[in-house]
Amino acid sequence: MTDPSSVSTSRDRVAGHLVGREREIELTLAAVAAGRDIVLEGPPGTSKTTLLRAITEEWGIPLLFVEGNADLTPAKLVGHHNPSRVLREDYSPDNFVPGPLTEAMQTGGFLYIEEFNRAPDDTLNTLLTAMADRRLAIPRVGMVEAKPTFRVIASMNPYDNVGTTKLSSSITDRLNRLSVDYQDAPAEESIVRLRAKPTSAIADRLVGDAVAVTRATREHPYIRQGSSVRGAIDLVAVAEQLAGLRSIASSDHERYTELVYDAMVVALSGRIHIDEAVDITPEAVLREIWEDRFVLE
């Protein structure tokens, strides 16, 4: 368990890497500083990776990424013996190649498993001993003891149920949980300005419109999952280039609004997921959102 005063100092430094997210920073820091593993549950583009990277950089420890999918076997997670060396030397600890779980335990890093509920059950069960006992017995290698800063951090998308499985109670009982949702409009506008780095005179108007239409994709009845703030960032970047190509100023309302729609098609059409029960194209849904913003309003 980490001293609360040092956690407070870490919080202030970690906060410098993110826009907003004060509550999420405090709760995540409190959990990991208390020696607990945690699952961050939220849609893509909600700063989960940025938060973890900031914490591990502050603590000076590694952050090891693993993508949860059907191909993530226990051997890929734990590690394996080098086949060519085994043929020459037989099995030994020296020819063992650590997987991300073993490496995170040995270095005291965070093992970050994205799309946690897509990993096979036998792979997730491999984590049980590591999380419960902070040690792992590896055949022909021996016992691996985790350093004090080792943590298992998982992430899941609550809106995605394709190819996912329900986590067992054995797994969930060993994990703390934090729901991480989208931020409010002013925070997302700040993120877009920070990431897109707009430079033209048209940029100020673009940022507000880009965030507004991107947020609207999360509420449209035909869209199962809308776009993250990354869509707004790309929308501004694409629209700014289009404005230069077409010599469009923000005061030219008609041409400006058509410019925004064209940028929406490029930046958002691949990021929204239409409800399978609805026969409509992403472009048509985006046109509805565009009309709500620029015609009806």
N, C-alpha and C positions, 0 to 999 in steps of 0.2 A: 504494500500500500504506500502511495506517495504522499509526502507532506502537503497539506492543503495550501500552504503559502506558496510552494513551488508550482502547484497546479494553477493557482491564480496568476502567477507570472506567465506560465505557459499559455493560459487562456488569452491574455492580452497580446502576446506575440502571434499566436495562431490567428486571432481575429484580424490581424493586419493583412492576411492572405486572402480573406473572403469579404464579400459585400454582404452585410447583414449576418444572419445565421447565428446571432449571439446565443440564443437558447440551445440550438443544436450543438454548438461548440461546447457549451458548459456541460450539457448532458453526456455527450460522447466522451469528453475529457474526464468527467467524474467516473464514468464506467470503466474506462481503460486504466485510469490512475488507481482505481480500487482493485485492479487485477482481474477484471471481468472481460469475457468475450461478449461480442455484441453483433446483432444483425441490424443493418440500416435498411429500412423498407421504404421505398419511394420510387417514383418514375425516373427515367434517365434525365440527365441534365439538371440535377438538383444539388450539385456541389459535393456529393458524397466523396468522390475520389480526391477532390481538392482539399477537403477537410482532413482526410486521412494523411494525405501527402504533407500537409502543413504540420500535423501533429508529429509525424515520424521525423520530419526535418528538424523540428524543435527539439525532439529527444535525441537526435543523432543516431537513429536506428534504421534498418532497411524496411522498405515496403515492398513485399513480394506479391505480384498479381497472379491470380489463377482464374481462368474462365470456366464457370460451371457448365458442363455439357455432358452428353452421353459418352464421350470419349475420355472423360477424366476418370481413369482407373486408379485403384489404390496404389499401384506401382508408380504411376506418373506423379501422384501426390507425395508419396514417401521417398521414392528413389529406386535405383536398380544397380546391379553389378555390371560393370563394363564387360560385354560379352567376349571381346577379343582378349582382354586381360585374364578373364576367367579360364579361357582355353589354355593360356600359357601358364597361369600361376595358380589356378583353382580359386575358389571363393576366399576372399579376405576383406577385412575392413578397408584396406588400402585401395581396392578397386571398386569400392562402392561410390556411386554418383548420387549425391543427395538430391531429392526432389524438393519442391518449394516448402512443404510442411517441415521436413527435416532441417532445411536450411534456415527457415524462420526460427525454429527452436534453438538451433545452434548459435545463431547470431543475435537472438533476442529481438527479432523483428516482428512486424505485423504481417500475418498471412491474410491477404485480402481476396476473398472468393466472390467474384461477381456472378450474378445469376445463380445464386446458391441452390435454389430449388430445382435447378435443371441437372444437377449432378446425381449420379446413381446412388442408391441407398447404401451399397457396400462401400462406396468411396466416402460417403458422409460418416458412416460408422467408424471408419478409420480415425476420424477426428475425435471420437468419444474419449479414448484414453488420453490423448494429448490435451484435451480441454479439461478433463476431470483430474488427472494426476500430474499434468505437466511433464510427462515422460512418455517415451515410446520405445517398445522393444522391437528391434529390427533383426530378423534372422541373419545369422552369420556376420552380424555387425556388433550387436550388443544393445545396451540401453542408452538412449539419447535423452539427456536431461535438458529441459528447456530453461533458458536464461530468464531472469525475472521479468523482462519487458516483453516477452513473447505473448502475442494475443492472436486470436482468430477473429477476424472481422468479416462478416458476410453482408451481401447486399441482395435484395430481391425487388422485383418490379410487381407491385400489387395489381397492375392493370393487364398483365400478360399471363394468360393461363394455357397457352399453347406449348406443349412439350414440358410442362412443369409437373412436379409431384408434390403431394402434401408431406411436409416434414414430420418425422416421427416425434413422439413426445420425448424420447430419449435425447434427441437433438435440441428441441426447443427448450427443454428443462435446463439445458446448460448454457443457454444464450440469453443475454439481455436483449431488449428490442427497442428501437426508436423509429418512429414514423417521420420521414423527411419529405415534406410536400413542396410545391412550388412557392416561390416568394411572391410578395406583393408587386404591383406594377412599378412603383418608384424604384424598388430594389433591382428589378429586372432591367429597367432603363439604365440604371447605373452600371450594371454588368455589361450591357450592350455597348455603352460608351467606352468602357474599359477594354473590352475584348475586340470590338470591331474597329476601334480607333478611327472614327470618321473624321475626315479632314475638310470636306467641301461645305459650302454655305447651305446646301440642301439637307445636310446631315441632321440638324436639330429636329426638323419636322419628320424626317425618316425614322428616327429612333422612337418617338412616341407612337407613330403609326405601326411600325414593325412590332413593337411589344403588344399593342392593342390587338392586332389581327392574330398574332401568335397565341395570345391568351384566349382569344375567341375559339380557337380550334379545340381547346380543352373543354368547352361547354356546348359545342354543337351537338344536337341529338343524333346525327348520323355518324359521328366520329367516336370510335371506341376508345382510342387513345390519341390525344393531341400532341403537339410539338412542344419540346422543351425550349428554354431560352436560347439554345444553340440555333434554332430556326430563325429567331429574331436577329441574332448576330449575323448569320449568313445573308438574311434578307437585306439588312442595311448595307453590307459589303457589296452584294450584287447590284442593288438599286443605285448605289453611288457610282458604280462603274457604268451602268446603263445611262444614268443622267449625264455623265460625261460624253458617252458615245452619241447620245441624241440631243445634246445641248439643251437640256431641260432645267429650268429653274423652279424652285418651290412655289413661286407666284403664279406659274402657269398651271392652274388647278387641273384642267382636264387632262393635259399630257402627263402631269405628275401622278394623278391617280391611276392612269393606265400603266404607267411605269411601275407603280407599286404592285399592281396585279401581276404583271409579268415577272417581277422579282419573287412574288409569293409562289408562283407556279414552280420556279426553279428551287427555291429554298425550302418550301413547306410540303409540296405534293408527295415527296418520298418519306416524310417524317410523320404524316398522319395515317392512322389506321382506321379505315372505314368499316362500319358494322357490316358483317357478312350478310345480314338479312336485308340490306338495302342495296338496290341496283342503281348506283350513282358513281360517278368518277370523282377522284380527288379534285380535279380541276373545277368541276361543277360546284362542289362544296366550298372550295376556296372562293369561287365567284360569288356565292351567297354571302360569305363572310365579308368579302370586299364591298359588296353592295350595302350591307348593313353599316359598314364604316363610312363609306364615301358618298352613298346616294341617299339612304334613308336618314342618316344623321345630318 
